[in-house]
Amino acid sequence: MNINLININGAEIAVVSSNEILITDVQSALDLMATVRYEVDCNRIVINKSAISEDFFDLKTRLAGEILQKFINYQTKIAIVGDFASYSSKSLKDFIYESNNGRDIFFLSSEEQAMEKLSSI
């Protein structure tokens, strides 16, 4: 895992990259938040969807809700970057839409969009 700290308009954003899956369950999400806080003291995270278990995107597992609630509880904003068009679940599409209209969790198609969003909230 690599954490790159970027400052945009006074907002510090941690861009997390990895060749392996980092978020597989609630504990691994908490570990990621703790690592980012410890290493770069940041509460805004950009991560590629490839670093998140596919179970996260199956809402029936309730994993997304449990994990994202932890991000909200610990006041950490997250932007998940990737192509979400391949998912056919209407529930997931609605979930992504609602998240993107909030202030804490975003599902975006590019790292540039993620930086812009996280630096403006």
Backbone as XML, in Angstrom:
<?xml version="1.0"?>
<chain id="A" units="angstrom">
  <residue number="1" name="MET">
    <atom name="N" x="0.850" y="-1.178" z="0.000"/>
    <atom name="CA" x="0.000" y="0.000" z="0.000"/>
    <atom name="C" x="0.894" y="1.239" z="0.000"/>
  </residue>
  <residue number="2" name="ASN">
    <atom name="N" x="0.468" y="2.210" z="-0.801"/>
    <atom name="CA" x="1.176" y="3.478" z="-0.887"/>
    <atom name="C" x="0.181" y="4.599" z="-0.592"/>
  </residue>
  <residue number="3" name="ILE">
    <atom name="N" x="0.590" y="5.545" z="0.247"/>
    <atom name="CA" x="-0.259" y="6.688" z="0.573"/>
    <atom name="C" x="0.452" y="7.950" z="0.118"/>
  </residue>
  <residue number="4" name="ASN">
    <atom name="N" x="-0.212" y="8.680" z="-0.765"/>
    <atom name="CA" x="0.351" y="9.920" z="-1.300"/>
    <atom name="C" x="-0.510" y="11.073" z="-0.809"/>
  </residue>
  <residue number="5" name="LEU">
    <atom name="N" x="0.064" y="11.997" z="-0.065"/>
    <atom name="CA" x="-0.683" y="13.134" z="0.472"/>
    <atom name="C" x="-0.635" y="14.291" z="-0.514"/>
  </residue>
  <residue number="6" name="ILE">
    <atom name="N" x="-1.822" y="14.791" z="-0.878"/>
    <atom name="CA" x="-1.931" y="15.885" z="-1.836"/>
    <atom name="C" x="-2.714" y="17.017" z="-1.181"/>
  </residue>
  <residue number="7" name="ASN">
    <atom name="N" x="-2.250" y="18.247" z="-1.382"/>
    <atom name="CA" x="-2.927" y="19.418" z="-0.841"/>
    <atom name="C" x="-3.552" y="20.188" z="-1.991"/>
  </residue>
  <residue number="8" name="ILE">
    <atom name="N" x="-4.883" y="20.326" z="-1.947"/>
    <atom name="CA" x="-5.605" y="21.071" z="-2.977"/>
    <atom name="C" x="-6.465" y="22.110" z="-2.274"/>
  </residue>
  <residue number="9" name="ASN">
    <atom name="N" x="-6.229" y="23.360" z="-2.595"/>
    <atom name="CA" x="-7.000" y="24.468" z="-2.007"/>
    <atom name="C" x="-7.048" y="24.389" z="-0.482"/>
  </residue>
  <residue number="10" name="GLY">
    <atom name="N" x="-5.943" y="23.979" z="0.130"/>
    <atom name="CA" x="-5.879" y="23.896" z="1.584"/>
    <atom name="C" x="-6.440" y="22.613" z="2.171"/>
  </residue>
  <residue number="11" name="ALA">
    <atom name="N" x="-6.996" y="21.755" z="1.342"/>
    <atom name="CA" x="-7.530" y="20.468" z="1.814"/>
    <atom name="C" x="-6.506" y="19.374" z="1.560"/>
  </residue>
  <residue number="12" name="GLU">
    <atom name="N" x="-6.159" y="18.631" z="2.600"/>
    <atom name="CA" x="-5.227" y="17.527" z="2.439"/>
    <atom name="C" x="-6.011" y="16.255" z="2.135"/>
  </residue>
  <residue number="13" name="ILE">
    <atom name="N" x="-5.560" y="15.553" z="1.100"/>
    <atom name="CA" x="-6.242" y="14.348" z="0.627"/>
    <atom name="C" x="-5.208" y="13.235" z="0.504"/>
  </residue>
  <residue number="14" name="ALA">
    <atom name="N" x="-5.528" y="12.086" z="1.093"/>
    <atom name="CA" x="-4.654" y="10.921" z="1.005"/>
    <atom name="C" x="-5.113" y="10.047" z="-0.155"/>
  </residue>
  <residue number="15" name="VAL">
    <atom name="N" x="-4.227" y="9.866" z="-1.117"/>
    <atom name="CA" x="-4.529" y="8.982" z="-2.244"/>
    <atom name="C" x="-3.867" y="7.641" z="-1.940"/>
  </residue>
  <residue number="16" name="VAL">
    <atom name="N" x="-4.703" y="6.636" z="-1.736"/>
    <atom name="CA" x="-4.216" y="5.307" z="-1.365"/>
    <atom name="C" x="-4.200" y="4.424" z="-2.607"/>
  </residue>
  <residue number="17" name="SER">
    <atom name="N" x="-3.057" y="3.831" z="-2.870"/>
    <atom name="CA" x="-2.973" y="2.917" z="-4.012"/>
    <atom name="C" x="-2.394" y="1.586" z="-3.538"/>
  </residue>
  <residue number="18" name="SER">
    <atom name="N" x="-2.842" y="0.530" z="-4.192"/>
    <atom name="CA" x="-2.390" y="-0.798" z="-3.809"/>
    <atom name="C" x="-2.668" y="-1.780" z="-4.938"/>
  </residue>
  <residue number="19" name="ASN">
    <atom name="N" x="-1.830" y="-2.790" z="-5.033"/>
    <atom name="CA" x="-2.039" y="-3.855" z="-6.010"/>
    <atom name="C" x="-2.868" y="-4.986" z="-5.422"/>
  </residue>
  <residue number="20" name="GLU">
    <atom name="N" x="-3.225" y="-4.858" z="-4.154"/>
    <atom name="CA" x="-4.013" y="-5.905" z="-3.510"/>
    <atom name="C" x="-5.277" y="-5.295" z="-2.909"/>
  </residue>
  <residue number="21" name="ILE">
    <atom name="N" x="-6.207" y="-6.146" z="-2.529"/>
    <atom name="CA" x="-7.456" y="-5.682" z="-1.930"/>
    <atom name="C" x="-7.178" y="-5.274" z="-0.485"/>
  </residue>
  <residue number="22" name="LEU">
    <atom name="N" x="-7.510" y="-4.026" z="-0.162"/>
    <atom name="CA" x="-7.248" y="-3.484" z="1.171"/>
    <atom name="C" x="-8.466" y="-3.548" z="2.084"/>
  </residue>
  <residue number="23" name="ILE">
    <atom name="N" x="-9.656" y="-3.409" z="1.494"/>
    <atom name="CA" x="-10.875" y="-3.416" z="2.295"/>
    <atom name="C" x="-11.673" y="-4.674" z="1.968"/>
  </residue>
  <residue number="24" name="THR">
    <atom name="N" x="-11.721" y="-5.581" z="2.948"/>
    <atom name="CA" x="-12.466" y="-6.830" z="2.775"/>
    <atom name="C" x="-13.587" y="-6.962" z="3.791"/>
  </residue>
  <residue number="25" name="ASP">
    <atom name="N" x="-13.472" y="-6.226" z="4.897"/>
    <atom name="CA" x="-14.462" y="-6.278" z="5.969"/>
    <atom name="C" x="-14.367" y="-4.998" z="6.793"/>
  </residue>
  <residue number="26" name="VAL">
    <atom name="N" x="-15.166" y="-4.903" z="7.831"/>
    <atom name="CA" x="-15.195" y="-3.690" z="8.660"/>
    <atom name="C" x="-13.836" y="-3.435" z="9.303"/>
  </residue>
  <residue number="27" name="GLN">
    <atom name="N" x="-13.201" y="-4.479" z="9.824"/>
    <atom name="CA" x="-11.917" y="-4.298" z="10.501"/>
    <atom name="C" x="-10.840" y="-3.791" z="9.548"/>
  </residue>
  <residue number="28" name="SER">
    <atom name="N" x="-10.810" y="-4.291" z="8.322"/>
    <atom name="CA" x="-9.793" y="-3.827" z="7.381"/>
    <atom name="C" x="-10.038" y="-2.373" z="6.987"/>
  </residue>
  <residue number="29" name="ALA">
    <atom name="N" x="-11.298" y="-1.947" z="6.967"/>
    <atom name="CA" x="-11.608" y="-0.536" z="6.700"/>
    <atom name="C" x="-11.136" y="0.334" z="7.857"/>
  </residue>
  <residue number="30" name="LEU">
    <atom name="N" x="-11.379" y="-0.125" z="9.079"/>
    <atom name="CA" x="-10.894" y="0.610" z="10.255"/>
    <atom name="C" x="-9.365" y="0.683" z="10.256"/>
  </residue>
  <residue number="31" name="ASP">
    <atom name="N" x="-8.726" y="-0.410" z="9.886"/>
    <atom name="CA" x="-7.263" y="-0.435" z="9.814"/>
    <atom name="C" x="-6.748" y="0.568" z="8.785"/>
  </residue>
  <residue number="32" name="LEU">
    <atom name="N" x="-7.415" y="0.644" z="7.651"/>
    <atom name="CA" x="-7.020" y="1.600" z="6.616"/>
    <atom name="C" x="-7.143" y="3.029" z="7.137"/>
  </residue>
  <residue number="33" name="MET">
    <atom name="N" x="-8.275" y="3.352" z="7.757"/>
    <atom name="CA" x="-8.458" y="4.697" z="8.318"/>
    <atom name="C" x="-7.368" y="5.020" z="9.341"/>
  </residue>
  <residue number="34" name="ALA">
    <atom name="N" x="-7.090" y="4.063" z="10.219"/>
    <atom name="CA" x="-6.073" y="4.273" z="11.256"/>
    <atom name="C" x="-4.687" y="4.475" z="10.649"/>
  </residue>
  <residue number="35" name="THR">
    <atom name="N" x="-4.361" y="3.692" z="9.633"/>
    <atom name="CA" x="-3.064" y="3.821" z="8.973"/>
    <atom name="C" x="-2.920" y="5.184" z="8.308"/>
  </residue>
  <residue number="36" name="VAL">
    <atom name="N" x="-3.962" y="5.619" z="7.610"/>
    <atom name="CA" x="-3.917" y="6.928" z="6.946"/>
    <atom name="C" x="-3.781" y="8.037" z="7.993"/>
  </residue>
  <residue number="37" name="ARG">
    <atom name="N" x="-4.545" y="7.961" z="9.070"/>
    <atom name="CA" x="-4.445" y="8.969" z="10.144"/>
    <atom name="C" x="-3.041" y="8.990" z="10.736"/>
  </residue>
  <residue number="38" name="TYR">
    <atom name="N" x="-2.486" y="7.817" z="11.002"/>
    <atom name="CA" x="-1.182" y="7.714" z="11.645"/>
    <atom name="C" x="-0.066" y="8.201" z="10.718"/>
  </residue>
  <residue number="39" name="GLU">
    <atom name="N" x="-0.103" y="7.762" z="9.465"/>
    <atom name="CA" x="1.009" y="8.070" z="8.556"/>
    <atom name="C" x="0.971" y="9.480" z="7.996"/>
  </residue>
  <residue number="40" name="VAL">
    <atom name="N" x="-0.223" y="9.989" z="7.662"/>
    <atom name="CA" x="-0.283" y="11.322" z="7.037"/>
    <atom name="C" x="-1.274" y="12.265" z="7.714"/>
  </residue>
  <residue number="41" name="ASP">
    <atom name="N" x="-1.882" y="11.843" z="8.824"/>
    <atom name="CA" x="-2.818" y="12.659" z="9.600"/>
    <atom name="C" x="-3.860" y="13.321" z="8.704"/>
  </residue>
  <residue number="42" name="CYS">
    <atom name="N" x="-4.616" y="12.480" z="8.014"/>
    <atom name="CA" x="-5.578" y="12.967" z="7.034"/>
    <atom name="C" x="-6.914" y="12.245" z="7.201"/>
  </residue>
  <residue number="43" name="ASN">
    <atom name="N" x="-8.019" y="12.959" z="6.949"/>
    <atom name="CA" x="-9.341" y="12.342" z="7.065"/>
    <atom name="C" x="-10.126" y="12.417" z="5.749"/>
  </residue>
  <residue number="44" name="ARG">
    <atom name="N" x="-9.417" y="12.562" z="4.646"/>
    <atom name="CA" x="-10.025" y="12.500" z="3.310"/>
    <atom name="C" x="-9.221" y="11.503" z="2.497"/>
  </residue>
  <residue number="45" name="ILE">
    <atom name="N" x="-9.909" y="10.481" z="2.003"/>
    <atom name="CA" x="-9.214" y="9.371" z="1.346"/>
    <atom name="C" x="-9.784" y="9.137" z="-0.050"/>
  </residue>
  <residue number="46" name="VAL">
    <atom name="N" x="-8.886" y="8.934" z="-0.997"/>
    <atom name="CA" x="-9.248" y="8.494" z="-2.346"/>
    <atom name="C" x="-8.683" y="7.088" z="-2.502"/>
  </residue>
  <residue number="47" name="ILE">
    <atom name="N" x="-9.526" y="6.163" z="-2.945"/>
    <atom name="CA" x="-9.084" y="4.786" z="-3.140"/>
    <atom name="C" x="-9.759" y="4.218" z="-4.389"/>
  </residue>
  <residue number="48" name="ASN">
    <atom name="N" x="-9.030" y="3.389" z="-5.108"/>
    <atom name="CA" x="-9.588" y="2.761" z="-6.305"/>
    <atom name="C" x="-10.485" y="1.601" z="-5.900"/>
  </residue>
  <residue number="49" name="LYS">
    <atom name="N" x="-11.554" y="1.402" z="-6.628"/>
    <atom name="CA" x="-12.498" y="0.332" z="-6.297"/>
    <atom name="C" x="-11.856" y="-1.045" z="-6.388"/>
  </residue>
  <residue number="50" name="SER">
    <atom name="N" x="-10.767" y="-1.170" z="-7.120"/>
    <atom name="CA" x="-10.075" y="-2.459" z="-7.219"/>
    <atom name="C" x="-9.420" y="-2.863" z="-5.894"/>
  </residue>
  <residue number="51" name="ALA">
    <atom name="N" x="-9.292" y="-1.915" z="-4.961"/>
    <atom name="CA" x="-8.711" y="-2.201" z="-3.650"/>
    <atom name="C" x="-9.795" y="-2.561" z="-2.628"/>
  </residue>
  <residue number="52" name="ILE">
    <atom name="N" x="-11.029" y="-2.719" z="-3.122"/>
    <atom name="CA" x="-12.162" y="-3.041" z="-2.252"/>
    <atom name="C" x="-12.781" y="-4.354" z="-2.724"/>
  </residue>
  <residue number="53" name="SER">
    <atom name="N" x="-13.078" y="-5.211" z="-1.786"/>
    <atom name="CA" x="-13.676" y="-6.516" z="-2.089"/>
    <atom name="C" x="-14.967" y="-6.349" z="-2.898"/>
  </residue>
  <residue number="54" name="GLU">
    <atom name="N" x="-15.191" y="-7.249" z="-3.840"/>
    <atom name="CA" x="-16.423" y="-7.211" z="-4.641"/>
    <atom name="C" x="-17.668" y="-7.394" z="-3.781"/>
  </residue>
  <residue number="55" name="ASP">
    <atom name="N" x="-17.534" y="-8.057" z="-2.635"/>
    <atom name="CA" x="-18.672" y="-8.224" z="-1.728"/>
    <atom name="C" x="-19.240" y="-6.886" z="-1.279"/>
  </residue>
  <residue number="56" name="PHE">
    <atom name="N" x="-18.382" y="-5.869" z="-1.229"/>
    <atom name="CA" x="-18.800" y="-4.524" z="-0.847"/>
    <atom name="C" x="-19.903" y="-4.018" z="-1.773"/>
  </residue>
  <residue number="57" name="PHE">
    <atom name="N" x="-19.806" y="-4.350" z="-3.052"/>
    <atom name="CA" x="-20.731" y="-3.840" z="-4.067"/>
    <atom name="C" x="-21.998" y="-4.687" z="-4.208"/>
  </residue>
  <residue number="58" name="ASP">
    <atom name="N" x="-22.092" y="-5.753" z="-3.432"/>
    <atom name="CA" x="-23.311" y="-6.557" z="-3.359"/>
    <atom name="C" x="-24.025" y="-6.134" z="-2.080"/>
  </residue>
  <residue number="59" name="LEU">
    <atom name="N" x="-25.027" y="-5.284" z="-2.211"/>
    <atom name="CA" x="-25.670" y="-4.692" z="-1.038"/>
    <atom name="C" x="-26.324" y="-5.721" z="-0.124"/>
  </residue>
  <residue number="60" name="LYS">
    <atom name="N" x="-26.621" y="-6.905" z="-0.655"/>
    <atom name="CA" x="-27.221" y="-7.952" z="0.178"/>
    <atom name="C" x="-26.282" y="-8.384" z="1.311"/>
  </residue>
  <residue number="61" name="THR">
    <atom name="N" x="-24.982" y="-8.211" z="1.127"/>
    <atom name="CA" x="-24.016" y="-8.601" z="2.164"/>
    <atom name="C" x="-24.009" y="-7.605" z="3.321"/>
  </residue>
  <residue number="62" name="ARG">
    <atom name="N" x="-24.557" y="-6.414" z="3.106"/>
    <atom name="CA" x="-24.598" y="-5.317" z="4.085"/>
    <atom name="C" x="-23.214" y="-4.773" z="4.405"/>
  </residue>
  <residue number="63" name="LEU">
    <atom name="N" x="-22.199" y="-5.245" z="3.699"/>
    <atom name="CA" x="-20.828" y="-4.822" z="3.955"/>
    <atom name="C" x="-20.628" y="-3.333" z="3.673"/>
  </residue>
  <residue number="64" name="ALA">
    <atom name="N" x="-21.173" y="-2.849" z="2.570"/>
    <atom name="CA" x="-21.016" y="-1.432" z="2.222"/>
    <atom name="C" x="-21.576" y="-0.540" z="3.320"/>
  </residue>
  <residue number="65" name="GLY">
    <atom name="N" x="-22.766" y="-0.837" z="3.772"/>
    <atom name="CA" x="-23.386" y="-0.023" z="4.810"/>
    <atom name="C" x="-22.595" y="-0.030" z="6.102"/>
  </residue>
  <residue number="66" name="GLU">
    <atom name="N" x="-22.131" y="-1.210" z="6.510"/>
    <atom name="CA" x="-21.360" y="-1.322" z="7.750"/>
    <atom name="C" x="-20.037" y="-0.573" z="7.657"/>
  </residue>
  <residue number="67" name="ILE">
    <atom name="N" x="-19.351" y="-0.726" z="6.529"/>
    <atom name="CA" x="-18.057" y="-0.074" z="6.351"/>
    <atom name="C" x="-18.224" y="1.442" z="6.250"/>
  </residue>
  <residue number="68" name="LEU">
    <atom name="N" x="-19.148" y="1.879" z="5.439"/>
    <atom name="CA" x="-19.307" y="3.325" z="5.237"/>
    <atom name="C" x="-19.819" y="4.006" z="6.495"/>
  </residue>
  <residue number="69" name="GLN">
    <atom name="N" x="-20.563" y="3.311" z="7.326"/>
    <atom name="CA" x="-20.986" y="3.880" z="8.602"/>
    <atom name="C" x="-19.768" y="4.167" z="9.489"/>
  </residue>
  <residue number="70" name="LYS">
    <atom name="N" x="-18.756" y="3.312" z="9.416"/>
    <atom name="CA" x="-17.521" y="3.545" z="10.183"/>
    <atom name="C" x="-16.812" y="4.801" z="9.693"/>
  </residue>
  <residue number="71" name="PHE">
    <atom name="N" x="-16.793" y="5.002" z="8.376"/>
    <atom name="CA" x="-16.166" y="6.218" z="7.852"/>
    <atom name="C" x="-16.891" y="7.453" z="8.373"/>
  </residue>
  <residue number="72" name="ILE">
    <atom name="N" x="-18.209" y="7.399" z="8.410"/>
    <atom name="CA" x="-18.993" y="8.527" z="8.923"/>
    <atom name="C" x="-18.743" y="8.703" z="10.421"/>
  </residue>
  <residue number="73" name="ASN">
    <atom name="N" x="-18.778" y="7.609" z="11.177"/>
    <atom name="CA" x="-18.558" y="7.682" z="12.623"/>
    <atom name="C" x="-17.207" y="8.304" z="12.976"/>
  </residue>
  <residue number="74" name="TYR">
    <atom name="N" x="-16.191" y="7.983" z="12.183"/>
    <atom name="CA" x="-14.843" y="8.481" z="12.443"/>
    <atom name="C" x="-14.525" y="9.742" z="11.632"/>
  </residue>
  <residue number="75" name="GLN">
    <atom name="N" x="-15.562" y="10.369" z="11.109"/>
    <atom name="CA" x="-15.461" y="11.639" z="10.382"/>
    <atom name="C" x="-14.374" y="11.608" z="9.308"/>
  </residue>
  <residue number="76" name="THR">
    <atom name="N" x="-14.405" y="10.545" z="8.525"/>
    <atom name="CA" x="-13.468" y="10.385" z="7.423"/>
    <atom name="C" x="-14.252" y="10.344" z="6.121"/>
  </residue>
  <residue number="77" name="LYS">
    <atom name="N" x="-13.891" y="11.224" z="5.213"/>
    <atom name="CA" x="-14.558" y="11.271" z="3.912"/>
    <atom name="C" x="-13.794" y="10.362" z="2.953"/>
  </residue>
  <residue number="78" name="ILE">
    <atom name="N" x="-14.538" y="9.685" z="2.083"/>
    <atom name="CA" x="-13.896" y="8.753" z="1.150"/>
    <atom name="C" x="-14.487" y="8.897" z="-0.241"/>
  </residue>
  <residue number="79" name="ALA">
    <atom name="N" x="-13.616" y="8.856" z="-1.227"/>
    <atom name="CA" x="-14.037" y="8.816" z="-2.624"/>
    <atom name="C" x="-13.500" y="7.510" z="-3.210"/>
  </residue>
  <residue number="80" name="ILE">
    <atom name="N" x="-14.414" y="6.703" z="-3.715"/>
    <atom name="CA" x="-14.056" y="5.441" z="-4.347"/>
    <atom name="C" x="-14.084" y="5.680" z="-5.848"/>
  </residue>
  <residue number="81" name="VAL">
    <atom name="N" x="-12.959" y="5.392" z="-6.488"/>
    <atom name="CA" x="-12.790" y="5.723" z="-7.900"/>
    <atom name="C" x="-12.823" y="4.457" z="-8.751"/>
  </residue>
  <residue number="82" name="GLY">
    <atom name="N" x="-13.597" y="4.517" z="-9.812"/>
    <atom name="CA" x="-13.642" y="3.387" z="-10.734"/>
    <atom name="C" x="-14.842" y="3.452" z="-11.649"/>
  </residue>
  <residue number="83" name="ASP">
    <atom name="N" x="-15.014" y="2.391" z="-12.429"/>
    <atom name="CA" x="-16.140" y="2.288" z="-13.351"/>
    <atom name="C" x="-17.221" y="1.441" z="-12.681"/>
  </residue>
  <residue number="84" name="PHE">
    <atom name="N" x="-18.345" y="2.077" z="-12.398"/>
    <atom name="CA" x="-19.436" y="1.390" z="-11.708"/>
    <atom name="C" x="-20.561" y="0.999" z="-12.667"/>
  </residue>
  <residue number="85" name="ALA">
    <atom name="N" x="-20.381" y="1.256" z="-13.942"/>
    <atom name="CA" x="-21.412" y="0.984" z="-14.941"/>
    <atom name="C" x="-21.670" y="-0.513" z="-15.113"/>
  </residue>
  <residue number="86" name="SER">
    <atom name="N" x="-20.692" y="-1.337" z="-14.776"/>
    <atom name="CA" x="-20.858" y="-2.781" z="-14.984"/>
    <atom name="C" x="-21.813" y="-3.420" z="-13.970"/>
  </residue>
  <residue number="87" name="TYR">
    <atom name="N" x="-22.150" y="-2.702" z="-12.917"/>
    <atom name="CA" x="-23.080" y="-3.241" z="-11.919"/>
    <atom name="C" x="-24.509" y="-3.007" z="-12.374"/>
  </residue>
  <residue number="88" name="SER">
    <atom name="N" x="-25.298" y="-4.062" z="-12.351"/>
    <atom name="CA" x="-26.668" y="-3.955" z="-12.849"/>
    <atom name="C" x="-27.700" y="-3.731" z="-11.749"/>
  </residue>
  <residue number="89" name="SER">
    <atom name="N" x="-27.308" y="-3.826" z="-10.506"/>
    <atom name="CA" x="-28.225" y="-3.696" z="-9.383"/>
    <atom name="C" x="-28.790" y="-2.273" z="-9.270"/>
  </residue>
  <residue number="90" name="LYS">
    <atom name="N" x="-30.120" y="-2.182" z="-9.346"/>
    <atom name="CA" x="-30.765" y="-0.874" z="-9.191"/>
    <atom name="C" x="-30.516" y="-0.330" z="-7.788"/>
  </residue>
  <residue number="91" name="SER">
    <atom name="N" x="-30.526" y="-1.211" z="-6.807"/>
    <atom name="CA" x="-30.280" y="-0.793" z="-5.421"/>
    <atom name="C" x="-28.895" y="-0.166" z="-5.277"/>
  </residue>
  <residue number="92" name="LEU">
    <atom name="N" x="-27.890" y="-0.786" z="-5.906"/>
    <atom name="CA" x="-26.530" y="-0.241" z="-5.837"/>
    <atom name="C" x="-26.454" y="1.098" z="-6.554"/>
  </residue>
  <residue number="93" name="LYS">
    <atom name="N" x="-27.099" y="1.187" z="-7.717"/>
    <atom name="CA" x="-27.087" y="2.458" z="-8.448"/>
    <atom name="C" x="-27.744" y="3.564" z="-7.627"/>
  </residue>
  <residue number="94" name="ASP">
    <atom name="N" x="-28.848" y="3.233" z="-6.952"/>
    <atom name="CA" x="-29.517" y="4.208" z="-6.082"/>
    <atom name="C" x="-28.612" y="4.592" z="-4.911"/>
  </residue>
  <residue number="95" name="PHE">
    <atom name="N" x="-27.936" y="3.602" z="-4.348"/>
    <atom name="CA" x="-27.020" y="3.829" z="-3.231"/>
    <atom name="C" x="-25.892" y="4.776" z="-3.654"/>
  </residue>
  <residue number="96" name="ILE">
    <atom name="N" x="-25.324" y="4.539" z="-4.828"/>
    <atom name="CA" x="-24.254" y="5.389" z="-5.350"/>
    <atom name="C" x="-24.779" y="6.805" z="-5.585"/>
  </residue>
  <residue number="97" name="TYR">
    <atom name="N" x="-25.957" y="6.911" z="-6.173"/>
    <atom name="CA" x="-26.561" y="8.223" z="-6.434"/>
    <atom name="C" x="-26.750" y="9.009" z="-5.134"/>
  </residue>
  <residue number="98" name="GLU">
    <atom name="N" x="-27.340" y="8.351" z="-4.131"/>
    <atom name="CA" x="-27.575" y="9.012" z="-2.839"/>
    <atom name="C" x="-26.264" y="9.405" z="-2.166"/>
  </residue>
  <residue number="99" name="SER">
    <atom name="N" x="-25.282" y="8.522" z="-2.218"/>
    <atom name="CA" x="-23.977" y="8.825" z="-1.621"/>
    <atom name="C" x="-23.341" y="10.041" z="-2.283"/>
  </residue>
  <residue number="100" name="ASN">
    <atom name="N" x="-23.402" y="10.089" z="-3.597"/>
    <atom name="CA" x="-22.787" y="11.196" z="-4.325"/>
    <atom name="C" x="-23.470" y="12.531" z="-4.063"/>
  </residue>
  <residue number="101" name="ASN">
    <atom name="N" x="-24.692" y="12.496" z="-3.564"/>
    <atom name="CA" x="-25.389" y="13.736" z="-3.229"/>
    <atom name="C" x="-25.199" y="14.129" z="-1.762"/>
  </residue>
  <residue number="102" name="GLY">
    <atom name="N" x="-24.417" y="13.347" z="-1.046"/>
    <atom name="CA" x="-24.129" y="13.649" z="0.348"/>
    <atom name="C" x="-22.832" y="14.432" z="0.491"/>
  </residue>
  <residue number="103" name="ARG">
    <atom name="N" x="-22.245" y="14.337" z="1.687"/>
    <atom name="CA" x="-21.033" y="15.099" z="1.961"/>
    <atom name="C" x="-19.876" y="14.238" z="2.475"/>
  </residue>
  <residue number="104" name="ASP">
    <atom name="N" x="-20.043" y="12.910" z="2.490"/>
    <atom name="CA" x="-19.013" y="12.070" z="3.105"/>
    <atom name="C" x="-18.461" y="10.967" z="2.217"/>
  </residue>
  <residue number="105" name="ILE">
    <atom name="N" x="-19.309" y="10.411" z="1.357"/>
    <atom name="CA" x="-18.943" y="9.228" z="0.581"/>
    <atom name="C" x="-19.283" y="9.479" z="-0.883"/>
  </residue>
  <residue number="106" name="PHE">
    <atom name="N" x="-18.301" y="9.187" z="-1.749"/>
    <atom name="CA" x="-18.499" y="9.469" z="-3.166"/>
    <atom name="C" x="-17.995" y="8.303" z="-4.013"/>
  </residue>
  <residue number="107" name="PHE">
    <atom name="N" x="-18.704" y="8.037" z="-5.080"/>
    <atom name="CA" x="-18.316" y="7.035" z="-6.061"/>
    <atom name="C" x="-18.120" y="7.786" z="-7.368"/>
  </residue>
  <residue number="108" name="LEU">
    <atom name="N" x="-16.869" y="7.931" z="-7.788"/>
    <atom name="CA" x="-16.560" y="8.774" z="-8.946"/>
    <atom name="C" x="-15.733" y="7.996" z="-9.967"/>
  </residue>
  <residue number="109" name="SER">
    <atom name="N" x="-15.747" y="8.503" z="-11.200"/>
    <atom name="CA" x="-15.095" y="7.755" z="-12.270"/>
    <atom name="C" x="-13.610" y="8.068" z="-12.426"/>
  </residue>
  <residue number="110" name="SER">
    <atom name="N" x="-13.131" y="9.174" z="-11.848"/>
    <atom name="CA" x="-11.713" y="9.501" z="-12.007"/>
    <atom name="C" x="-11.124" y="10.079" z="-10.723"/>
  </residue>
  <residue number="111" name="GLU">
    <atom name="N" x="-9.821" y="9.942" z="-10.605"/>
    <atom name="CA" x="-9.118" y="10.494" z="-9.447"/>
    <atom name="C" x="-9.240" y="12.021" z="-9.426"/>
  </residue>
  <residue number="112" name="GLU">
    <atom name="N" x="-9.257" y="12.637" z="-10.607"/>
    <atom name="CA" x="-9.396" y="14.097" z="-10.694"/>
    <atom name="C" x="-10.735" y="14.553" z="-10.116"/>
  </residue>
  <residue number="113" name="GLN">
    <atom name="N" x="-11.812" y="13.833" z="-10.458"/>
    <atom name="CA" x="-13.128" y="14.158" z="-9.893"/>
    <atom name="C" x="-13.117" y="13.988" z="-8.379"/>
  </residue>
  <residue number="114" name="ALA">
    <atom name="N" x="-12.463" y="12.938" z="-7.914"/>
    <atom name="CA" x="-12.390" y="12.671" z="-6.475"/>
    <atom name="C" x="-11.666" y="13.796" z="-5.753"/>
  </residue>
  <residue number="115" name="MET">
    <atom name="N" x="-10.556" y="14.244" z="-6.308"/>
    <atom name="CA" x="-9.796" y="15.356" z="-5.703"/>
    <atom name="C" x="-10.631" y="16.625" z="-5.651"/>
  </residue>
  <residue number="116" name="GLU">
    <atom name="N" x="-11.300" y="16.901" z="-6.756"/>
    <atom name="CA" x="-12.138" y="18.108" z="-6.820"/>
    <atom name="C" x="-13.239" y="18.043" z="-5.773"/>
  </residue>
  <residue number="117" name="LYS">
    <atom name="N" x="-13.911" y="16.893" z="-5.667"/>
    <atom name="CA" x="-15.021" y="16.734" z="-4.727"/>
    <atom name="C" x="-14.536" y="16.847" z="-3.284"/>
  </residue>
  <residue number="118" name="LEU">
    <atom name="N" x="-13.470" y="16.120" z="-2.948"/>
    <atom name="CA" x="-12.985" y="16.120" z="-1.569"/>
    <atom name="C" x="-12.353" y="17.440" z="-1.156"/>
  </residue>
  <residue number="119" name="SER">
    <atom name="N" x="-11.879" y="18.213" z="-2.108"/>
    <atom name="CA" x="-11.262" y="19.496" z="-1.758"/>
    <atom name="C" x="-12.297" y="20.606" z="-1.639"/>
  </residue>
  <residue number="120" name="SER">
    <atom name="N" x="-13.528" y="20.332" z="-2.050"/>
    <atom name="CA" x="-14.559" y="21.389" z="-2.027"/>
    <atom name="C" x="-15.587" y="21.199" z="-0.916"/>
  </residue>
  <residue number="121" name="ILE">
    <atom name="N" x="-15.413" y="20.195" z="-0.073"/>
    <atom name="CA" x="-16.378" y="19.974" z="1.025"/>
    <atom name="C" x="-15.736" y="20.210" z="2.371"/>
  </residue>
</chain>
